[in-house]
Amino acid sequence: MTQKPNPLSSIKVNGPIPAHLARSVIEETLRAAILDGRIPCGTALRQQDLADLFGVSRMPVREALRQLEAQALLNVVAHKGAVVAPLVQGDAVETYALRILLESEALRLSIPLLTAEDLEQAARYIDELETEHDYTEIGRLNRLFHMSMYCKAPNRRLLKLVEDGLNEEERFLRFNLEAMGLGKLSQEDHRALLRAVEGRDIERSVKLLEQHLNRGVEVITRYLDSPEAQSSKTSK
């Protein structure tokens, strides 16, 4: 019988990790591997396997897994432990409805506090998105653009929930963006949103954000219901 490849074999650890950096190194390494698909959805991550891989005790591994769970990248499943969370699926409408509520509030709180530097950085992300063809990078830049709009919201717990939603979307876009045919429309939306934010027009900015996210959920829902998406799911 052919043995399934171990997803952890794709992770390379360069030398011993200093004890005070162990948790952050493990967290960032696993996060990158989950986002780029080297560790696929449904993979169980066992603490002892990870401790052996990184050459550390189980304590920093446990802490790193806890952080990834808080970022909605892992789920804790009975009898399996930490399991890589699924991509956005049939609950896309509910997911985006919640995102609209959270991100609208974050945007309202952030706009009055955004600096010229924040807005310049947001514009750079859009420029990069216009010319980027790597779908992995597009997902990352999309997340960074949105967070640049919300980053000055003083409610840290709200920002954490917002970032969790964007992390989930980033993973989905990395693996499905090409098939969905998204791209140019998103940048037009982003530029319109940035113009409204630059004008400190909070109500128009929130309205444009809601329209942008609603368009996103329409495209994602249509894609998930398409024969292409269905055949992709059954072939995995």
Phi, psi and omega in degrees: 000133180285130182276135179295140178295145179275118181303332181291343180292344179280350183265125179254129179249122183264096175073176180294147180260128176304139186305320185286348179253356190303309183300313183292322179295315180297315180300310183292323180295314180292321180300314180297319182290328177288316183294322182269004172088000177296326172252103188285166175304141178088355179287130176275130180253108184268134187302316183293321177300317180290321178299318178294318182297314184271353180068041182227176174283174181285343184298307179295331176296314180300317180295319179295317179296323178297319179295319180291327175295319179296334179272006179067022177267340179232150169241145175266118185245136180304134176071356179240337181083218182281125182234137179299127186292153178288162172286170177305130180234228188293347181266025183303321181297313179295319180300314182287328176300318178291319179300319180300316179298311184290314184288328176298316179293318178298320180294316178304315183287330187277321189308312182296342186255355181291140180262170176300324179295319177300316182291323177295320178295319178300318179296324178295321178299319179296316179301318179294321179296326181297327186253353184280135179245349179278117186293332175296316181289326178299317178300318180294314182294324177299315178297315182295322178299310182298317180295330178294333177282331186258353196298337183266003176300125186286348181275100185294324180292322176298314180299324179296316178296320178298315182294324176301316179296321179290325175299317180297316179295320180302315179299316181297314182296324181303324186258351186230354188299316183299315181294332183279341179071027177278167175154274188299317180302320181298321181289324175299318177299314182298318181294319178296319178297315181296320179299318180294321179294318178299327177278001180057030178269092187296314184295319178292322179299315180295319179298317180294322178297315179299318179297318180298313181291324177294323175297321179299315182291328177297315181293316181295316180296318178298319179294315181297334179271356185282157177300326180298314181292320180297318180291328178295320181291320183286339180275351183273000000 
